[in-house]
Amino acid sequence: MFFDSKYKTTGRTILTDEGLMMLSSADSFEFNANCEDRVSIYITAKGENTDVYFTVYIDGERKNPRFHVSEGKNVLVPVTDLKKGEHNIKLVRQTEWDRGDVYITDVEIKGELIDPPKDKEVFIEFVGDSLVSGFGNQPKEYSPIEWGGASAYQDATKAYPFMISQALDCDISVVAIQGIGTSCGGWEFTMNEVYENYPRVNEKDYSYSPKRSADIVVVHLLGNDKYEYENRGFTLDYVFEKAEELCRMVRAKHPNAAVIFCPADFCEKGAKMIEEKLGGAENGYYSTILYMDALGKGAHPSVAGHESAVEALLPLMKDILEKKVK
């Protein structure tokens, strides 16, 4: 069995005969080992346009380089001088779902794997668009592609979902696609249509089954609907019908979850939908606005913008979690 099952993943990772697929922003692969010196992580990538970045943490500390993966076989060597002892190694995908299929196929250490990290007490899912996946939050990076969504400009470990995972010491899953909406957007599909399939968006016979029910699901959408719905001949009421539908979908997938709906700039209408259609806090549905700057690449939020979203969400999340404990 893959790595003797001595590993932990977060996000919608998929174990296949070819290796462990990490397809989504903020997906992570983590293991503990009694080892020393060098650590090597072997990754196979498919697709000639593969352009994926990773972050590696050693014993909770971020390694400075961004590790880049392109088509074919890749070897990531995050450290070569580990002192002998027990260590934790964590690999996190920085890059969007459509930039390449990557498979972790092996790890090489001088030592042995030990019991894997345990699941955190709290698990949160984030569903959304580029504001959730971290598009453009690294504007000073170089890419020959000027568009703000190029892989070099994105780092999901510096987007607000991952920041919240650190602040709350929780596990997360990020289901996010730049340009997507609930009723319309920049794709031929909507989040409502692919939520069940994600991250294998184009495989309609595939349905992801969560390993555990989330405590909270954050649905942060409608920014792309806002710019498209009138061009499609839709009404704003229809946009919110689809938003309500998606909130019910995530609750069906995670029956025990509180759902926090963040409706772009539609503050009053979002709050009204939560109260009148979904029953509000008494039924585990909440609404809040996340004000984020547009100082990143391509007018996406900067890291500071993501930090402001953390500041807005944390008090509500802590209050929800405290009530769940009671």
BELTA-V931309 format. One record per helix or strand of 2 or more residues. SS is the DSSP state (h for helix, s for strand). FROM is the first residue (numbers start at 0). TO is the last residue. If there is no record, write none. Layout:
ss:SS from:FROM to:TO
ss:SS from:FROM to:TO
This chain:
ss:h from:1 to:4
ss:s from:7 to:9
ss:s from:13 to:15
ss:s from:18 to:20
ss:s from:27 to:45
ss:s from:51 to:57
ss:s from:60 to:61
ss:s from:66 to:68
ss:s from:71 to:92
ss:s from:100 to:112
ss:s from:122 to:127
ss:h from:129 to:132
ss:h from:150 to:152
ss:h from:155 to:157
ss:h from:159 to:167
ss:s from:170 to:175
ss:h from:190 to:193
ss:s from:215 to:219
ss:h from:222 to:227
ss:h from:235 to:252
ss:s from:257 to:261
ss:h from:266 to:275
ss:h from:279 to:282
ss:s from:284 to:286
ss:h from:296 to:298
ss:h from:302 to:324
